[in-house]
């Protein structure tokens, strides 16, 4: 299985917008359509298509200046389309993204937020090295990886 991160383009954005999470996961994440719209209006947001063996499999997005803080990369979205889940695609996509972010010359930390009751997400992010640091103003758990 070859997982890659590819740009969101005029050729794939509609298919990305049509992707869905299983009903029990949908409460934890904004839609891809909403995220793609945000990326259009926020210049520091970076949307990416997740591909498995050349076919679309999911979506992720990060902010290249989390809280307008240089060296802070904030991951806002990670989703794998429901039919593609359970194959390690999300983990591989996160590893690729974290490698790319760690390679940035200004990288100091990477954060991700999730609802505290998202036990699966909590375990997944911890397994990638994220450490919980507190709750944000929206009531979401903040977890981070310090770099350097």
Buried (B, 14 or more C-beta within 10 A) or exposed (E): EEBBBEEBEEEBBEBBBEBBBEEEBEEBBBBBBEBBBBBEEBEEBBBBBBBBEEEBBBBBBBBBBBEEEEBBBBBBBBBBBBEBBEBEBBBBBBEBBBEBBEEEEEBBBBBBBBBEEBEEBBEBBEEBEBEBEEEEEEEBBBBBBEBE
